[in-house]
Amino acid sequence: MEPTLRSEEIDAALLDHPCVRQALTTGDGSASYVVPRAWAGEELRLEQLSDWHQVFESLYADPEPLPLGEHFGGWFSTYDGSPIPLEEMRQWRDATVARVRALRPRRLLEIGAGSGLLLSELAPHCAEYWATDYSARAVALLDDRLREHPSFAGRVRLRCVPAHVVDGLPAGHFDTVVLNSVIQYFPDDAHLLDVIGKALSLTAPDGSLFLGDVRTATLERGFHCAVRLSRDDGTSDRATLLRGLADGLAQDKELHLDPGFFAALPAVFPRITAVDLQIKEGRAHNELTRYRYDVVLRTARPTVDLSAAPRVRWREGAHTLAEVVKLLTGHGPGAALRLESVLNARITAETAALRALDAGADVATAKALLRTAPPPTVPDPDALRALGARLGHAVTVTWSPLDPTALDAVFWRGAEGPDGEEGAPVPSGGYAPARPPAPDRLTEYAATPAVIDPTAPLAAALTAHLAERLPEGRRPGAVVVLPELPAADRLPAPFPVEHDPRPDAWAWRPLPDGRAEVSLRLVGRVDRGAWLSALRAHLGPSVLLRARNATVGALPRLTGELPDESAALFVLGPEEHRLTVVSRRPEAYGAGAGPLVRGVVAAYHAHRTGRAEPPGPTAAGSGTEPSGPVGARFTLPGLTVLTPPDPASAR
């Protein structure tokens, strides 16, 4: 006898999973809709902030009796859990202080002052120093330490408030506002935008908003790989380590941002006139210098435009620092020069280890690569800065938009030189995106903390969860992840699939470099935000969706350029796109690509609609009717999604 499907039984099994908050299965069992316990929302944002508040209250509960500016407690290496060496922490603090002092602050507001690491060095040079922190214990500690410095009386003011509360602070008063090593604890990009908007309202004309220690989204996987290799005790094989890497990414509780996020901000906040984005300074190679960067948002008119500087590609136009000197002297004393795609000496070993694992190397080989020094021909970023200083140039060292593992170094002179006394130069265009930033799609540049986004890949995990508990005839046809559960009569109905798909229609297709791809053809109107939400629900909160103009002939090359575990939306025409997912570990998403494809398309449909009636087929002659061979066809309102009929037509 065939087993009888019961929706209540499926719901009970789904609710038994620790990541599921709500579940509702259709009466015919064609789909189960689930809401995860964690998804972006005001309640969860406040919960995330509250969790970090408790962490920092605990940190300052029993502070050591150290002088003001010497409390480096709480700074532990993610690689091995040990405290980051004190000398390296002092280098980190000194570099940050130097960057803020270069802004020449007189009336400074620091949001998230902590134990006063910056205050102790900056306040003596300011007429006013306002410091806020969410932790009452941190503010009490600061107040106690400040009593030992009578010269600060009347100059430093303390307040205990979270970053997004600015009530009582004078509008337009501060020439410098600082948030250092703070925004990674924000729950999502929406909260960050709220704080930036409020901070700008406090900033004077010709002022600066300094955002320090921003964690980069584009190198997140490389960092987690290095952490797993560093902590491995010699018992993990390659498959185990890669699973641990995926878990680390899915469980990361901090906000990571692509540099394009900040490049797009002037279109969101017209008061921002220049964006100065640079990687961290520091001789030590640790997680603070490898994977973090600083951003200065200026409200002053730019005095130096770096975007038009002549470009020279590293390894093509220059191979050594001596050749860079010749280039600089050859361009004249006041000329700027952009050195493109310089290998980043700080992460060459970690990048090599990750690439080796992805290519099939064993853990021992990857760990050996992790211990290798950078090639002697690869300059340290601080060596580039030192070279510029020796030649009388300022140097902006920033991320390369062409290769996330490389850097751009822009050598330039301001109107009065980098150390002029008549007012600090205001550079803009140091970070030069390869294509115009998209201010209407800022979420695409942010990797949201795992506590806010669904556990990934949740749909695949729930499919496996049901397979362990229910026989085949009593499982749903699809699991769809939603941010909230509408009423039963408003559930998005499962959409029709035309042309019964053969197994190879949804297969992962091998790429020459050992990775795999699955590609969907989109004909009609495309909502990029809904695709991003759908992809993150099934692939993980760290996935970024890259949109690129392309031609059909260029797709093989462009797909080869994509980073691992990524998705790209290739724009082939106004109503013609190709959505491609690339992975080194396709087995992590279930057997074959079928469950992933159906789940992602279902989630997109759910984010876009909420209608109970099934969408009808695309009308012929509507301008969106696809032509040519297809495998499976999903007909959604205003959009047709097709899988290729066989690997040969995947391009």
C-alpha positions as CSV (number, residue, x, y, z in Angstrom):
1,M,0.0,0.0,0.0
2,E,1.3,3.5,-0.9
3,P,1.9,5.7,2.2
4,T,-0.6,8.5,2.7
5,L,0.7,12.0,2.7
6,R,-0.5,14.1,5.7
7,S,0.4,17.8,5.8
8,E,0.2,17.8,9.7
9,E,2.8,15.1,9.9
10,I,5.1,17.0,7.6
11,D,4.6,20.2,9.6
12,A,5.4,18.4,12.8
13,A,8.6,17.0,11.3
14,L,9.7,20.4,10.1
15,L,9.0,22.1,13.4
16,D,11.2,19.5,15.0
17,H,14.2,21.1,13.2
18,P,15.9,23.6,15.5
19,C,16.1,26.3,12.7
20,V,12.4,26.3,11.9
21,R,10.0,28.7,13.7
22,Q,6.9,28.1,11.6
23,A,5.8,25.6,9.0
24,L,2.8,25.1,6.8
25,T,2.3,22.4,4.1
26,T,-0.3,22.6,1.4
27,G,-3.1,20.1,1.5
28,D,-1.9,18.2,-1.5
29,G,1.7,18.2,-0.2
30,S,3.1,20.0,-3.2
31,A,5.0,22.4,-1.1
32,S,6.0,23.1,2.5
33,Y,6.5,26.8,3.5
34,V,8.8,27.4,6.4
35,V,9.9,30.5,8.4
36,P,13.4,30.2,10.0
37,R,14.0,31.3,13.5
38,A,16.4,34.0,12.3
39,W,15.5,36.5,9.6
40,A,16.1,40.3,9.2
41,G,13.5,42.3,11.1
42,E,13.4,45.0,13.7
43,E,12.9,42.6,16.6
44,L,15.9,40.5,15.5
45,R,18.0,43.7,14.9
46,L,17.4,44.8,18.5
47,E,18.1,41.2,19.7
48,Q,21.4,41.2,17.8
49,L,22.4,44.6,19.3
50,S,21.3,43.3,22.8
51,D,23.5,40.2,22.4
52,W,26.6,42.3,21.6
53,H,25.7,44.7,24.4
54,Q,25.9,41.8,26.9
55,V,29.2,40.7,25.4
56,F,30.8,44.1,26.0
57,E,29.2,44.6,29.4
58,S,30.8,41.3,30.4
59,L,34.2,42.5,28.9
60,Y,34.2,45.5,31.1
61,A,32.8,43.9,34.2
62,D,36.1,43.4,36.0
63,P,38.7,45.5,34.1
64,E,42.4,45.4,34.9
65,P,43.7,48.5,36.7
66,L,45.5,49.8,33.5
67,P,46.1,53.4,32.5
68,L,43.8,55.2,30.1
69,G,44.4,53.9,26.6
70,E,46.1,50.6,27.6
71,H,43.0,48.4,28.0
72,F,43.4,46.0,25.0
73,G,41.3,43.2,26.6
74,G,38.9,41.3,24.4
75,W,41.2,41.3,21.3
76,F,41.7,37.6,20.5
77,S,43.0,36.0,17.4
78,T,40.4,34.0,15.5
79,Y,43.1,31.8,14.1
80,D,44.0,30.2,17.5
81,G,42.0,31.9,20.2
82,S,45.1,33.5,21.8
83,P,45.3,37.3,22.6
84,I,46.6,39.3,19.7
85,P,50.2,40.4,20.7
86,L,50.2,43.7,22.6
87,E,52.7,45.2,20.2
88,E,50.5,44.4,17.2
89,M,47.5,45.9,18.9
90,R,49.5,49.1,19.6
91,Q,50.5,49.2,15.9
92,W,46.8,48.9,15.0
93,R,45.8,51.7,17.4
94,D,48.6,54.0,16.2
95,A,47.7,53.5,12.6
96,T,44.1,54.3,13.3
97,V,45.0,57.4,15.3
98,A,47.3,58.6,12.5
99,R,44.4,58.3,10.0
100,V,42.0,60.2,12.2
101,R,44.6,62.9,13.0
102,A,45.2,63.4,9.3
103,L,41.6,64.7,9.2
104,R,42.7,67.5,11.6
105,P,39.8,67.1,14.1
106,R,38.9,69.9,16.5
107,R,35.4,69.0,17.5
108,L,35.3,65.2,17.5
109,L,32.5,62.7,18.3
110,E,33.5,59.1,18.8
111,I,30.6,56.6,18.7
112,G,31.6,53.4,20.4
113,A,34.5,54.7,22.4
114,G,35.0,51.5,24.4
115,S,37.9,51.7,26.9
116,G,39.3,54.9,25.3
117,L,42.0,53.4,23.1
118,L,41.5,56.3,20.6
119,L,40.3,58.9,23.0
120,S,43.6,58.8,25.0
121,E,45.6,59.7,21.9
122,L,43.2,62.0,20.1
123,A,41.6,64.1,22.9
124,P,44.7,66.1,23.7
125,H,44.6,67.5,20.1
126,C,40.9,68.4,20.2
127,A,39.1,71.4,21.6
128,E,36.0,69.1,22.2
129,Y,35.8,65.3,22.4
130,W,32.4,63.7,22.8
131,A,32.5,60.0,23.4
132,T,29.5,57.6,23.5
133,D,29.2,53.9,24.1
134,Y,26.3,51.4,24.5
135,S,28.0,49.7,27.4
136,A,27.4,51.4,30.8
137,R,30.4,49.6,32.2
138,A,32.7,51.0,29.5
139,V,31.4,54.5,30.1
140,A,32.0,54.1,33.8
141,L,35.5,52.8,33.2
142,L,36.3,55.7,31.0
143,D,34.9,58.2,33.5
144,D,37.1,56.6,36.2
145,R,40.2,56.8,34.1
146,L,39.6,60.3,33.0
147,R,39.6,61.5,36.6
148,E,43.4,60.7,36.5
149,H,43.8,63.3,33.7
150,P,42.7,66.8,34.9
151,S,43.7,68.3,31.6
152,F,40.7,66.5,30.0
153,A,38.2,68.2,32.3
154,G,35.8,70.3,30.3
155,R,37.1,68.9,27.1
156,V,35.8,65.3,27.1
157,R,32.0,64.5,27.5
158,L,30.7,61.0,28.0
159,R,27.3,59.5,27.1
160,C,25.9,56.0,27.4
161,V,23.7,55.5,24.3
162,P,23.7,53.0,21.4
163,A,25.1,54.1,18.0
164,H,21.7,54.8,16.5
165,V,20.5,57.2,19.3
166,V,21.7,60.8,18.7
167,D,19.2,62.6,20.8
168,G,20.8,65.5,22.6
169,L,23.9,65.6,20.4
170,P,24.3,69.0,18.5
171,A,23.4,68.8,14.9
172,G,26.1,69.9,12.4
173,H,28.6,70.5,15.2
174,F,31.4,68.0,14.7
175,D,34.1,68.3,12.1
176,T,35.0,64.6,12.7
177,V,32.7,61.7,13.6
178,V,34.5,58.3,14.3
179,L,33.0,54.8,14.5
180,N,36.1,52.5,14.8
181,S,35.7,48.8,15.0
182,V,32.0,49.2,15.6
183,I,29.9,48.6,12.4
184,Q,30.8,44.9,12.2
185,Y,28.5,44.4,15.2
186,F,25.5,46.0,13.4
187,P,22.7,43.5,12.5
188,D,22.5,44.5,8.8
189,D,23.1,47.1,6.1
190,A,19.8,48.8,6.9
191,H,20.9,49.6,10.4
192,L,24.2,50.8,9.2
193,L,22.5,53.2,6.7
194,D,20.4,54.5,9.6
195,V,23.5,55.2,11.7
196,I,25.4,56.8,8.8
197,G,22.5,59.1,8.1
198,K,22.3,60.2,11.7
199,A,26.1,60.6,12.0
200,L,26.0,62.8,8.9
201,S,23.4,65.0,10.5
202,L,25.9,65.7,13.3
203,T,28.7,66.4,10.9
204,A,29.7,70.0,10.0
205,P,30.2,71.2,6.5
206,D,33.7,70.4,5.4
207,G,33.7,67.5,7.9
208,S,34.5,63.8,7.9
209,L,32.9,60.5,9.0
210,F,35.5,57.9,9.7
211,L,34.4,54.2,9.7
212,G,37.3,52.0,10.8
213,D,37.9,48.3,10.8
214,V,35.3,47.4,8.2
215,R,35.3,43.7,7.5
216,T,35.5,42.9,3.8
217,A,32.9,40.6,2.3
218,T,34.9,39.6,-0.8
219,L,37.6,37.7,1.2
220,E,35.4,36.2,3.9
221,R,35.8,32.6,2.6
222,G,39.6,32.9,2.4
223,F,39.7,34.1,6.0
224,H,37.5,31.2,7.3
225,C,39.6,28.7,5.4
226,A,42.7,30.0,7.1
227,V,41.0,29.8,10.5
228,R,40.0,26.2,9.9
229,L,43.5,25.2,8.7
230,S,45.1,27.0,11.7
231,R,42.9,25.2,14.2
232,D,43.1,21.8,12.6
233,D,44.7,19.2,14.9
234,G,45.7,16.9,12.0
235,T,42.6,14.7,12.1
236,S,40.5,16.4,9.4
237,D,40.4,15.2,5.9
238,R,39.6,17.6,3.0
239,A,35.9,16.9,3.0
240,T,35.6,17.5,6.8
241,L,37.6,20.7,6.6
242,L,35.5,22.1,3.7
243,R,32.3,21.3,5.6
244,G,33.7,23.1,8.6
245,L,34.6,26.1,6.4
246,A,31.0,26.2,5.1
247,D,29.7,26.0,8.7
248,G,32.0,28.9,9.7
249,L,30.7,31.1,6.9
250,A,27.1,30.2,7.8
251,Q,27.6,30.9,11.5
252,D,29.6,34.2,11.2
253,K,27.8,36.8,13.4
254,E,29.4,39.9,12.1
255,L,28.5,42.3,9.2
256,H,30.9,42.2,6.1
257,L,30.7,44.7,3.4
258,D,31.9,44.9,-0.2
259,P,33.8,48.1,-1.0
260,G,31.1,48.9,-3.6
261,F,28.7,49.6,-0.7
262,F,30.6,52.7,0.2
263,A,31.2,53.8,-3.4
264,A,27.4,53.9,-3.8
265,L,26.7,56.1,-0.8
266,P,27.1,59.5,-2.4
267,A,24.0,58.7,-4.4
268,V,22.1,57.8,-1.2
269,F,23.4,60.7,0.9
270,P,24.0,63.8,-1.2
271,R,26.0,65.4,1.6
272,I,28.8,62.9,0.9
273,T,31.1,64.5,-1.6
274,A,34.1,62.1,-1.5
275,V,34.8,58.6,-0.4
276,D,38.3,57.6,0.7
277,L,38.6,53.9,1.1
278,Q,41.9,52.3,2.2
279,I,43.1,49.0,3.5
280,K,44.5,49.0,7.1
281,E,48.0,50.1,7.7
282,G,50.4,48.0,9.8
283,R,53.6,46.0,9.6
284,A,52.1,42.9,11.3
285,H,50.2,40.4,9.1
286,N,47.2,39.4,11.1
287,E,43.4,39.3,10.6
288,L,43.1,43.1,11.4
289,T,45.5,44.1,8.6
290,R,44.6,41.3,6.1
291,Y,40.8,41.5,6.0
292,R,39.7,45.0,7.2
293,Y,39.7,48.4,5.8
294,D,38.9,52.1,6.7
295,V,36.5,54.4,5.0
296,V,36.3,58.2,5.3
297,L,33.1,59.8,4.0
298,R,33.7,63.5,3.4
299,T,31.3,66.5,3.3
300,A,34.1,68.8,2.0
301,R,34.6,69.5,-1.6
302,P,37.2,67.1,-3.1
303,T,40.6,68.7,-3.9
304,V,42.2,65.6,-5.5
305,D,40.4,63.4,-8.0
306,L,42.3,60.0,-8.2
307,S,39.9,58.3,-10.6
308,A,41.5,59.7,-13.7
309,A,45.1,58.8,-12.7
310,P,47.1,57.0,-15.5
311,R,46.9,53.2,-14.9
312,V,49.7,50.7,-15.0
313,R,49.1,47.0,-14.5
314,W,51.4,45.2,-12.0
315,R,53.4,42.4,-13.6
316,E,52.7,44.0,-17.0
317,G,54.0,47.6,-16.7
318,A,55.9,47.1,-13.4
319,H,57.4,44.1,-11.6
320,T,59.5,45.7,-8.8
321,L,59.5,48.7,-6.6
322,A,62.5,50.0,-8.5
323,E,60.4,50.0,-11.7
324,V,57.6,51.9,-9.8
325,V,60.2,54.6,-8.9
326,K,61.1,55.0,-12.6
327,L,57.4,55.2,-13.5
328,L,56.7,57.9,-10.9
329,T,59.7,60.0,-11.9
330,G,58.9,59.6,-15.5
331,H,55.4,61.0,-15.1
332,G,56.6,64.3,-13.7
333,P,56.7,65.7,-10.1
334,G,53.0,66.4,-9.7
335,A,51.5,63.5,-11.6
336,A,49.4,60.8,-10.1
337,L,49.8,57.1,-11.0
338,R,47.5,54.1,-10.3
339,L,49.3,50.7,-10.0
340,E,46.6,48.2,-10.7
341,S,46.1,44.6,-9.4
342,V,49.2,44.4,-7.2
343,L,49.3,41.0,-5.4
344,N,48.4,41.4,-1.7
345,A,51.5,40.1,0.2
346,R,49.4,39.9,3.4
347,I,47.2,37.1,2.0
348,T,49.2,35.3,-0.7
349,A,49.7,32.3,1.6
350,E,46.0,32.1,2.7
351,T,44.8,32.6,-0.9
352,A,47.1,29.8,-2.1
353,A,45.9,27.4,0.6
354,L,42.2,28.0,-0.3
355,R,42.9,27.6,-4.0
356,A,44.8,24.3,-3.4
357,L,41.9,22.9,-1.3
358,D,39.4,23.9,-3.9
359,A,41.5,22.2,-6.6
360,G,41.5,18.9,-4.6
361,A,44.7,19.1,-2.6
362,D,44.7,17.5,0.8
363,V,44.8,19.3,4.2
364,A,48.5,18.8,4.8
365,T,49.4,20.5,1.5
366,A,47.1,23.4,2.2
367,K,48.6,23.8,5.7
368,A,52.1,23.8,4.3
369,L,51.0,26.6,1.8
370,L,49.6,28.5,4.7
371,R,53.1,28.7,6.3
372,T,54.8,30.0,3.2
373,A,56.2,33.6,2.9
374,P,55.0,35.8,0.1
375,P,57.3,35.8,-3.0
376,P,60.1,38.4,-2.8
377,T,58.7,40.2,-5.9
378,V,55.4,40.9,-4.1
379,P,55.6,44.2,-2.2
380,D,54.0,44.6,1.3
381,P,51.3,47.3,1.2
382,D,53.2,49.3,3.8
383,A,56.3,49.2,1.6
384,L,54.3,50.9,-1.1
385,R,53.3,53.6,1.3
386,A,56.9,54.0,2.5
387,L,58.1,54.3,-1.1
388,G,55.5,57.1,-1.7
389,A,56.6,59.0,1.4
390,R,60.2,58.8,0.3
391,L,59.3,60.3,-3.1
392,G,57.0,63.0,-1.6
393,H,53.8,61.2,-2.6
394,A,50.7,60.3,-0.7
395,V,49.7,56.7,-1.4
396,T,46.1,55.4,-1.3
397,V,46.3,51.6,-1.0
398,T,42.8,50.1,-1.7
399,W,41.1,47.0,-2.9
400,S,41.3,46.1,-6.6
401,P,37.9,46.0,-8.3
402,L,39.4,43.5,-10.8
403,D,40.6,40.9,-8.3
404,P,39.5,40.7,-4.6
405,T,42.8,39.1,-3.6
406,A,44.8,42.0,-5.2
407,L,45.2,45.8,-4.4
408,D,45.4,49.1,-6.3
409,A,48.0,51.6,-5.1
410,V,47.5,55.3,-6.2
411,F,50.5,57.6,-5.9
412,W,49.4,61.3,-5.8
413,R,50.2,64.8,-4.5
414,G,47.6,67.2,-3.0
415,A,47.6,70.9,-3.7
416,E,50.0,71.4,-0.8
417,G,51.5,68.0,-0.6
418,P,50.6,65.1,1.6
419,D,51.8,66.9,4.8
420,G,50.8,70.4,3.9
421,E,49.8,72.8,6.8
422,E,47.1,74.8,5.0
423,G,44.4,72.2,5.2
424,A,44.3,68.5,4.6
425,P,43.7,67.5,1.0
426,V,40.4,65.8,0.2
427,P,41.0,62.8,-2.1
428,S,38.2,61.1,-4.0
429,G,38.1,58.2,-6.5
430,G,40.9,56.1,-4.8
431,Y,38.7,53.0,-4.9
432,A,37.5,52.9,-8.5
433,P,34.7,50.3,-9.1
434,A,34.9,48.5,-12.4
435,R,31.3,49.5,-13.1
436,P,29.1,52.2,-11.6
437,P,27.8,51.3,-8.1
438,A,24.1,50.5,-7.6
439,P,22.7,52.7,-4.8
440,D,19.3,51.0,-5.2
441,R,20.7,47.6,-4.5
442,L,23.0,48.2,-1.5
443,T,21.9,44.9,0.2
444,E,23.8,43.1,-2.6
445,Y,27.1,44.5,-1.2
446,A,26.5,43.2,2.3
447,A,27.0,39.8,3.8
448,T,24.6,39.9,6.8
449,P,25.3,38.2,10.1
450,A,24.1,34.6,10.4
451,V,22.0,35.5,13.4
452,I,19.9,37.7,11.1
453,D,19.7,35.6,7.9
454,P,18.4,32.0,7.6
455,T,20.7,29.2,8.5
456,A,22.3,28.1,5.2
457,P,21.6,26.1,3.2
458,L,18.3,25.7,5.0
459,A,16.1,24.3,2.3
460,A,18.6,21.6,1.5
461,A,19.0,20.8,5.2
462,L,15.3,20.5,5.7
463,T,14.9,18.2,2.7
464,A,17.5,15.9,4.2
465,H,15.8,16.3,7.6
466,L,12.5,15.1,6.2
467,A,14.1,12.2,4.3
468,E,15.4,10.8,7.6
469,R,11.9,11.0,9.2
470,L,9.3,10.3,6.6
471,P,9.0,7.7,3.8
472,E,9.2,9.0,0.2
473,G,5.5,9.1,-0.4
474,R,4.8,11.3,2.6
475,R,7.3,14.2,1.9
476,P,6.4,17.5,0.2
477,G,7.3,18.2,-3.4
478,A,9.4,21.3,-2.4
479,V,10.5,23.2,0.7
480,V,10.2,27.0,0.3
481,V,11.9,29.4,2.8
482,L,10.0,32.6,3.5
483,P,10.7,35.6,5.8
484,E,7.1,35.4,7.1
485,L,4.2,33.1,6.7
486,P,1.1,34.6,5.0
487,A,-2.4,33.3,5.7
488,A,-3.1,29.9,4.2
489,D,-5.3,31.4,1.4
490,R,-2.4,33.8,0.5
491,L,0.4,31.3,0.1
492,P,2.1,31.5,-3.2
493,A,0.9,28.4,-5.1
494,P,3.5,26.0,-6.5
495,F,4.1,27.2,-10.1
496,P,3.7,24.9,-13.1
497,V,6.8,23.3,-14.6
498,E,6.4,22.8,-18.4
499,H,8.4,20.2,-20.3
500,D,9.1,17.5,-17.7
501,P,12.7,18.1,-17.0
502,R,15.2,15.3,-17.7
503,P,17.8,14.7,-15.0
504,D,20.5,16.4,-17.0
505,A,18.4,19.6,-17.3
506,W,19.1,20.4,-13.7
507,A,22.6,18.9,-13.5
508,W,25.7,20.7,-12.3
509,R,27.9,21.3,-15.3
510,P,31.7,20.9,-14.8
511,L,34.0,23.8,-15.5
512,P,37.6,23.4,-16.8
513,D,39.0,24.5,-13.4
514,G,37.3,21.8,-11.4
515,R,34.4,23.8,-10.3
516,A,30.8,23.3,-11.3
517,E,28.0,25.7,-12.4
518,V,24.2,25.6,-12.8
519,S,22.7,28.2,-15.1
520,L,19.2,29.6,-15.6
521,R,17.9,31.7,-18.5
522,L,15.6,34.5,-17.4
523,V,13.3,36.0,-20.0
524,G,11.2,39.0,-18.8
525,R,11.4,41.5,-16.0
526,V,13.9,40.7,-13.3
527,D,13.8,41.7,-9.6
528,R,17.5,41.5,-8.5
529,G,16.7,42.0,-4.8
530,A,14.3,39.1,-4.8
531,W,16.9,36.9,-6.6
532,L,19.4,37.8,-3.9
533,S,17.0,37.0,-1.1
534,A,16.2,33.7,-2.8
535,L,19.8,32.8,-3.3
536,R,20.8,33.6,0.3
537,A,17.9,31.5,1.6
538,H,19.3,28.5,-0.1
539,L,23.1,29.1,-0.5
540,G,23.8,31.0,2.6
541,P,23.9,34.6,4.0
542,S,27.3,35.4,2.6
543,V,26.5,35.0,-1.0
544,L,26.8,38.2,-3.1
545,L,24.9,38.6,-6.4
546,R,27.1,40.3,-9.1
547,A,25.4,41.9,-12.0
548,R,27.5,42.2,-15.2
549,N,26.7,43.3,-18.7
550,A,27.7,40.4,-21.1
551,T,27.2,38.8,-24.5
552,V,26.3,35.1,-25.0
553,G,29.8,34.5,-26.5
554,A,31.5,36.0,-23.4
555,L,29.7,33.8,-20.9
556,P,32.2,31.0,-20.6
557,R,35.1,33.4,-19.9
558,L,33.0,35.6,-17.5
559,T,31.8,32.5,-15.6
560,G,35.5,31.4,-15.2
561,E,36.3,34.7,-13.6
562,L,33.7,34.4,-10.9
563,P,34.9,33.7,-7.3
564,D,34.0,30.3,-5.7
565,E,30.6,29.9,-4.1
566,S,29.1,32.9,-5.9
567,A,26.3,33.9,-8.2
568,A,26.2,36.3,-11.1
569,L,23.4,37.9,-13.1
570,F,24.6,38.4,-16.6
571,V,22.6,41.1,-18.4
572,L,22.2,40.0,-22.0
573,G,19.5,42.5,-22.9
574,P,16.6,44.5,-21.3
575,E,14.6,41.3,-20.8
576,E,17.2,38.6,-21.2
577,H,19.5,37.5,-18.3
578,R,21.5,34.5,-17.3
579,L,21.7,33.6,-13.6
580,T,24.7,31.4,-12.9
581,V,25.7,29.8,-9.6
582,V,29.4,28.6,-9.3
583,S,30.6,26.2,-6.6
584,R,33.6,24.1,-5.7
585,R,31.3,21.9,-3.5
586,P,28.0,21.3,-5.4
587,E,27.4,18.2,-3.3
588,A,26.7,20.5,-0.3
589,Y,23.4,21.5,-1.8
590,G,21.9,18.0,-2.2
591,A,21.9,15.3,-4.9
592,G,22.1,17.1,-8.3
593,A,21.0,20.7,-8.9
594,G,17.3,20.0,-9.1
595,P,16.3,20.7,-5.5
596,L,18.5,23.9,-5.5
597,V,17.0,25.2,-8.8
598,R,13.4,24.5,-7.8
599,G,13.9,25.9,-4.3
600,V,15.6,29.1,-5.5
601,V,12.9,29.8,-8.1
602,A,10.2,29.0,-5.6
603,A,11.7,31.4,-3.1
604,Y,12.0,34.1,-5.8
605,H,8.3,33.6,-6.7
606,A,7.4,33.8,-3.0
607,H,9.3,37.0,-2.5
608,R,7.8,38.6,-5.6
609,T,4.1,37.7,-5.1
610,G,2.1,36.1,-2.4
611,R,-0.7,35.3,-4.7
612,A,-2.7,32.2,-4.1
613,E,-3.5,31.5,-7.8
614,P,-0.9,29.7,-9.9
615,P,0.7,32.0,-12.5
616,G,-0.4,31.4,-16.0
617,P,1.9,30.6,-18.9
618,T,3.7,33.4,-20.8
619,A,1.4,34.7,-23.5
620,A,2.8,34.3,-27.0
621,G,3.8,37.6,-28.6
622,S,4.2,39.4,-25.3
623,G,7.8,40.2,-26.0
624,T,9.0,37.7,-23.3
625,E,8.3,34.4,-25.1
626,P,11.5,32.5,-25.2
627,S,12.8,31.0,-28.4
628,G,15.2,28.0,-28.9
629,P,15.4,24.7,-27.1
630,V,14.6,24.5,-23.4
631,G,14.8,21.9,-20.7
632,A,12.5,22.8,-17.8
633,R,10.3,26.0,-18.0
634,F,8.9,27.9,-14.9
635,T,6.3,30.4,-15.9
636,L,6.1,33.2,-13.3
637,P,4.3,36.6,-13.6
638,G,6.2,38.6,-16.1
639,L,9.1,36.3,-16.2
640,T,10.0,32.9,-17.7
641,V,12.8,30.8,-16.1
642,L,14.4,28.1,-18.3
643,T,17.0,25.5,-17.7
644,P,19.0,24.4,-20.7
645,P,18.0,21.1,-22.3
646,D,21.6,19.6,-22.2
647,P,25.1,20.6,-21.2
648,A,26.0,21.7,-24.7
649,S,23.4,24.4,-24.7
650,A,24.3,25.7,-21.2
651,R,26.0,28.7,-22.8
